[in-house]
């Protein structure tokens, strides 16, 4: 949803930070025209974190602290991934099945945690696949972004029981607030995923 | 000869659906493979049943409203089903069947409203009001759906649209059984209305003079076609094009007599959707195309070809 420009202007912010996508670009132009400092930030992958921290540091006058944070975040993105011993599939939606492919943040997260995304060969951040393909690729774990501790509803659907990891209850229920997007806590997300895979 | 060919095409479409898929299953292991038994076979049968149902529903509705542009989803059912599905997600309704059941209820609610609007001028169902009411109710439901999706926090709500775009990923033996038990009743009602539907083509007044109980036929055909479509949307979302073009293809080949037209639309719709789904699963594997895209890509050239032959003849 694009922001309500009038409501933003009414709060008289010193700085507006927007995710760099579609309708936000128009909103940023409108806010700039209204004299409000606005910045669009790309935040799709681990390597975007360092530059984002530096940009925000510069705009808020905290360059030193931002640089210190950016160095840590850059090292996270530049770290060679450990050898992967475990396979997983990120299921974003079950009907139709949407999975995470190569080039996405979650794919990077899995690699850094020592897991192989079985759909890492799909050259798109997310893609619709058939259930049959998930069965054939046979991931050891099914990772789902959810803020609930309950198993996803599709785990009880008969057709999904054809997937071995679903039958065996091998689900990784990952909280969206920590795993859903790149951020300063990405290192914590990687460590937590690695620990859960090792269990 | 035409019937033999159509039956062969239908069997071939079903066979291809079972033999082909993104996973490599050797022919020698076809009968023992879990992938074939638990995924491909129910999906092929569901595609056939849904495609056939949409074909027959489209043929029935086009005859009822005497409008070649009538489509089963034009009557507000897709909007109602979408609203039901989004509400199921927004309200966190539990259970694996919550979404299809809510979509079915949404479609039935839209059906009820449009039906009530159709009767606004009196006891006789007015086809023009049905069409207009369907478009209006569909737009209204779609607007509420969009408002819920825009204002809600749940990211999965946005994915409800993916479901609504249609597909057969949710196929299982359970869904095949449900449709196989449910669809024969509205299908039988439509097949039984073949003769009065032929008469309706002459106009309501003429059909009445020739012995058709016009009001009863209109009600039966509308309700049966809508109930078929509601079931289809509940198990497979909104798969466009089949209900619009298959009846025309069947009409160009089998003529306007509904006794032949309706079975041809069933077999043709079933074969088209089964074949389209096989292509959707395999052509860009491991990715999958929305099946509605493939039905349009196959159906439009076939339709254009038949239309050209028919115009020349």
Interface residues (C-beta under 8 A of the other chain):
Chain A: X1 X92 X93 X94 X95 X96 X97 X98 X119 X121 X122 X124 X127 X128 X129 X130 X131 X132 X133 X135 X136 X137 X145 X153 X154 X156 X157 X158 X159 X161 X162 X176 X180
Chain B: X21 X22 X23 X24 X34 X35 X38 X39 X40 X42 X94 X95 X96 X98 X99 X150 X155 X156 X159 X162 X163 X167 X169 X170 X171 X172 X173 X174 X281 X285 X286 X287 X288 X289 X290
